[in-house]
Amino acid sequence: MTEHFFNTPDNPLPDNAVGGFFKARDGRQIRYARFAATGRPEKGTVILLQGRNECIEKYFETVRNLSARGLGTATLDWRGQGGSDRLIRDPQRGYVRSFRDYADDLDIFFKEIVLPDCRGPYYILAHSTGALVALLASPRLVNRVQRMVLLTPFLGIPGQCYSMKAIRLMTTVLTLLGLGRLYVKWGPPKAAAPFEVNELTSDPARYRRNTSMFDAHPRLALGGPTVRWLRAASAAALAVSRPDFMARMRIPTLIVAAGADTVVSTRAIARYARYLRLSSLLTIDGARHEILQEADFYREQLLAAFDAFVPGNEEEIFTAA
């Protein structure tokens, strides 16, 4: 099933890949991939949840890292991006009705792909938007997932004078006025920013690999988020931050923040981790937002923390950071 993937010379498909589509509750086709472990002993499967405007191919290197550790990987492109069905007439606009749609897709992914075909136990490794979805879906994951590693979860926007409550209110008003499909930032896909001004990684080779992938396969790319997407994201961030929701969290969780993150709020992440039960916080000083795409100096710190935490023992959760 390698026809479901998009390779470039510097980003080849990992071994033991299986890909395809499953149908969401509303009939949308969601692209997924499974990668069997090559290392031994086999330790289970990591459910890899990507961020906004990402795709399966961006994580081929991470899949190889996990595979060598004896961990299989299962991942999916969120609805509206990558190789999954787009949701509105203009496929370039980053749009979703609600983050609960993402959580519902994840639930079906577990039932139809992960549980029947992937070796347990199961762990989550999630980035940014994916980390927020993992938190939102955690009540349904508690009997499925042993541990979660959440990288730079989208819980706030740095440098903003508006709170997430204010953002939700403003975007709700704009949506009710029929403006939900307007871009809120960036606009349509365009040529990648020069490496020197990018906010995502300090590694030029990985940045070039990722931009080359989208240049070679533009159908995988996505433009900026819409008003409706930002409304959905702010609503989800507020939902998972409610004290009653946080009190029900029962999955041991390692939260990783990037010290030089300018995309999501590191302060909001630290505040969240402080009040979340069964959680530990690791801040990687100097790292930018996409830690798995970062320079080895930062990336290896993350992988070392991951190795200490997954599969790990229960008492390690408070010492992993």
C-alpha positions in Angstrom: 0.0 0.0 0.0 2.9 2.3 -0.6 0.9 4.2 -3.2 -0.7 6.1 -0.3 2.5 7.8 0.6 4.5 10.7 -1.0 8.3 10.4 -1.0 11.1 12.7 -1.8 14.8 11.7 -2.2 15.8 13.0 1.2 12.6 11.7 2.9 12.2 8.0 1.9 9.3 5.9 3.2 10.3 3.8 6.3 10.2 0.0 6.1 7.1 -2.0 7.1 4.6 0.7 6.0 0.9 0.1 5.5 -1.4 2.9 4.5 -5.0 3.6 3.6 -8.1 5.4 4.5 -10.9 4.9 7.0 -14.4 6.6 7.0 -15.3 9.1 9.6 -18.8 9.3 11.1 -19.7 12.0 8.6 -18.3 10.0 5.7 -15.0 11.9 5.3 -12.1 9.8 4.2 -9.2 10.0 6.7 -5.7 8.9 5.7 -3.8 6.7 8.1 -0.5 4.8 8.2 0.9 1.9 10.3 4.6 1.1 10.6 5.8 -2.1 12.3 8.7 -2.0 14.7 12.1 -3.3 13.4 13.9 -3.3 16.8 13.6 -6.0 19.4 12.1 -6.6 21.8 8.8 -5.2 20.6 7.4 -2.7 23.2 4.1 -1.7 21.8 2.8 1.0 19.5 3.0 4.8 19.6 0.0 6.8 18.3 1.6 9.8 16.6 -0.7 12.8 16.5 0.6 15.6 14.3 0.1 19.4 14.5 -1.8 21.8 12.2 -0.7 21.8 8.6 1.3 18.6 8.9 1.1 15.2 7.3 2.3 11.6 7.8 5.4 12.1 5.6 6.8 14.8 7.9 7.3 12.2 10.6 9.2 9.5 8.6 12.4 10.2 10.6 10.5 10.0 13.9 8.9 6.7 12.8 12.4 5.3 12.2 13.5 6.4 15.6 10.6 4.7 17.3 10.9 1.6 15.1 14.5 1.1 16.2 13.4 1.3 19.8 11.0 -1.7 19.3 7.9 0.6 19.0 5.5 0.5 16.1 3.8 3.7 15.0 0.2 4.4 14.0 -0.7 7.9 12.7 -3.3 9.8 10.7 -3.8 13.0 8.9 -6.4 15.1 10.6 -9.5 15.9 8.6 -9.0 19.0 6.4 -5.2 18.6 6.0 -2.5 16.3 4.5 -4.0 13.5 2.5 -7.3 13.4 4.3 -10.5 14.9 2.8 -10.7 18.7 2.9 -13.8 20.1 4.5 -14.8 23.2 2.5 -14.7 24.3 -1.1 -11.3 26.0 -0.9 -9.1 23.1 0.2 -6.2 25.5 1.1 -8.0 27.0 4.1 -7.3 25.5 7.5 -10.8 24.7 8.7 -12.6 22.5 11.2 -16.0 22.8 12.8 -15.0 21.6 16.2 -11.9 19.8 17.8 -14.4 17.2 18.9 -14.5 16.1 15.3 -10.8 15.4 15.5 -11.4 13.5 18.7 -14.2 11.5 17.1 -11.8 10.6 14.2 -9.2 9.5 16.7 -11.8 7.3 18.4 -12.7 5.6 15.1 -9.0 5.2 14.3 -8.4 3.3 17.5 -11.4 1.1 17.0 -10.8 0.3 13.3 -7.1 0.5 12.8 -5.1 0.5 16.1 -6.8 -2.1 18.3 -7.3 -4.7 15.6 -3.9 -4.3 13.8 -1.3 -2.8 16.2 0.6 -4.4 19.0 -0.2 -3.1 22.5 0.4 -1.5 24.9 -0.3 1.9 23.4 1.3 5.3 24.0 0.6 8.7 22.5 3.2 11.1 21.2 1.5 14.3 20.1 2.6 17.7 18.8 0.9 21.1 19.2 -2.7 20.8 17.8 -2.4 17.0 18.2 -1.5 17.4 21.8 -4.6 19.5 22.4 -6.7 16.8 20.7 -5.1 14.1 22.9 -6.1 16.1 26.0 -9.6 16.6 24.7 -9.9 12.9 23.9 -8.3 11.7 27.1 -11.6 10.6 28.8 -12.0 8.1 25.9 -8.4 7.1 25.9 -8.0 6.2 29.6 -8.6 2.5 29.1 -6.5 2.3 25.9 -3.4 4.4 26.4 -0.7 3.8 29.0 1.1 7.1 28.8 1.1 10.3 26.8 4.0 12.6 25.7 2.6 15.9 24.7 4.9 18.3 22.8 4.3 22.1 22.8 0.5 21.7 23.3 -1.6 24.6 21.8 -3.0 26.1 25.0 -2.4 29.7 24.4 -0.8 32.2 21.9 2.3 34.0 23.0 2.5 37.8 23.0 -1.2 38.3 22.8 -3.1 40.8 24.9 -6.2 38.6 24.4 -7.0 35.6 26.6 -8.3 32.4 25.0 -11.7 33.3 26.4 -11.6 36.6 24.5 -10.4 34.9 21.3 -13.3 32.4 21.6 -15.7 35.2 22.0 -14.4 37.3 19.1 -14.2 34.3 16.7 -17.7 33.2 17.8 -19.1 36.6 16.9 -17.3 36.5 13.5 -18.6 33.0 12.8 -22.2 34.0 13.6 -21.7 36.9 11.1 -20.8 34.3 8.4 -17.1 35.0 8.4 -15.9 31.7 9.8 -14.2 30.7 6.6 -12.0 33.8 6.3 -8.3 33.4 7.0 -7.3 34.7 10.4 -3.6 34.5 9.6 -1.1 33.9 6.8 -3.5 33.2 3.9 -3.1 30.6 1.1 0.0 28.4 0.9 3.0 30.3 -0.5 6.7 29.8 -0.9 8.3 28.7 2.3 9.8 31.5 4.4 13.6 31.8 4.3 15.2 29.5 6.9 16.7 32.5 8.8 13.2 33.9 9.7 11.3 30.6 10.3 9.8 30.1 13.8 9.7 26.3 13.7 13.2 24.8 13.9 16.9 25.8 14.1 17.9 22.9 11.9 18.5 24.0 8.3 18.6 20.4 6.9 15.3 19.3 8.4 13.7 22.6 7.5 14.8 22.2 3.9 13.6 18.5 3.9 10.1 19.6 5.1 9.8 22.5 2.7 11.0 20.4 -0.2 8.4 17.8 0.6 5.5 20.3 0.3 7.1 21.8 -2.8 7.2 18.4 -4.5 3.7 17.4 -3.3 1.6 20.6 -2.9 -1.6 18.7 -2.4 -0.4 17.9 1.1 0.1 21.6 2.0 -2.4 23.9 3.8 -2.7 27.6 4.1 -3.4 29.6 7.3 -6.1 28.9 9.9 -9.6 30.3 9.4 -11.7 32.1 12.0 -13.7 28.9 12.6 -10.5 26.8 13.1 -9.3 29.3 15.7 -12.7 29.3 17.4 -12.6 25.5 17.6 -9.0 25.6 19.0 -9.8 28.2 21.6 -12.9 26.3 22.7 -10.9 23.1 23.0 -8.1 24.8 25.0 -10.7 26.2 27.4 -12.5 22.9 27.7 -9.4 20.9 28.7 -8.4 23.7 31.2 -11.6 23.4 33.3 -10.7 22.2 36.8 -13.3 19.5 36.6 -11.9 18.2 33.3 -8.3 18.3 34.6 -9.4 16.4 37.8 -10.6 13.5 35.7 -7.2 13.1 33.8 -5.9 9.6 34.7 -3.3 9.0 32.0 0.3 9.6 33.2 1.6 12.5 31.0 4.9 14.1 30.2 4.4 17.6 28.8 7.3 19.0 26.9 7.7 22.8 26.2 10.1 24.5 23.9 12.0 27.3 25.6 12.2 29.5 22.4 8.7 28.8 21.2 7.0 31.7 19.5 4.1 29.8 18.1 2.3 28.6 21.3 2.6 30.0 24.8 5.2 28.2 26.9 3.8 30.1 29.9 0.4 28.6 29.4 1.9 25.2 29.0 3.8 25.5 32.3 0.7 26.8 34.1 -1.4 23.9 32.8 1.2 21.2 33.7 1.4 22.7 37.3 -2.3 21.8 37.9 -2.6 18.6 35.9 -2.6 15.4 37.9 -0.1 12.6 37.0 1.9 15.0 34.9 5.5 16.2 34.7 6.9 19.1 32.7 10.1 19.3 30.8 11.2 22.5 29.1 14.0 22.2 26.5 15.8 25.5 26.7 16.5 27.1 23.3 14.3 24.7 21.3 11.8 26.1 18.8 8.2 25.0 18.3 8.7 21.8 16.3 11.0 19.8 18.6 10.9 16.6 16.6 12.1 18.7 13.6 14.7 20.4 15.6 18.5 20.2 15.7 20.0 17.1 17.2 21.1 19.0 20.3 17.5 19.7 21.2 15.9 16.6 19.6 18.1 14.2 21.6 17.0 15.8 24.9 13.4 15.0 23.9 14.2 11.4 22.8 16.1 10.8 26.1 13.1 12.0 28.1 10.8 9.9 25.9 13.0 6.8 26.6 12.9 7.4 30.3 9.1 7.8 30.3 8.0 5.1 27.7 7.2 2.5 28.7 8.7 3.4 32.2 7.4 2.7 35.6 4.7 4.7 37.4 7.1 6.3 39.9 9.3 7.7 37.0 6.6 10.3 36.0 7.8 12.8 38.6 11.5 12.3 37.8 11.5 12.2 33.9 12.0 16.0 33.7 
